[in-house]
Amino acid sequence: MEQIDPEDVTIIAAALSQDNSVIWSDDAHFDQQKKVFILKTKDMLYLSQ
């Protein structure tokens, strides 16, 4: 992530420090990693129905 977007590194690190963590973000940079599950806003809206 550091080469993609250095500002996202701390978010990924925080998520990796917890078991079964999920990041809610529409930031396309997160789609380029496979370590943390990412939910988009459209996913959250779908889950709330």
N, C-alpha and C positions, 0 to 999 in steps of 0.2 A: 504494500500500500504506500510505502514511503515514496516510491518513484511515481506513483499514480497521483496521489494527493496527500502531501505531508500532514495536512490538517485532519485527515481521517484516521491517522495512526493511533491517536489516543482513544478514539471511539472503539476501534477494533480491539485494542489492548484491554480496555475496560470490559468489553463483552467477553473476551477470552478468559478473563480472570474469574468469571462466573460459570457455573455449570448450566447448560441448556439455555443460554441467553439468546435473545433475539433483538435485532436492531430494527426500529421503525424509521425508514428514511426513503425518500424518493431520489436520493443522490445516486446517479448512475455509476459512480466510481465503485460503490459497494458491490455492484454486480460482477466486478472483475475478480472477486475473491471467493473462496469456497470454504472458509473456516467458520463463518458465523452466518446463521440463517437471517435473511433480510426480508422484512415485510414492507410492502409499499402501501400508500394510503388507500389505493383501490382494494388491496387485500383486507385491510382493516374494515373498510366499509362492507365488504362481502361477509366478513366474519360477524359483524354486528347485526346482520339480518336474521 
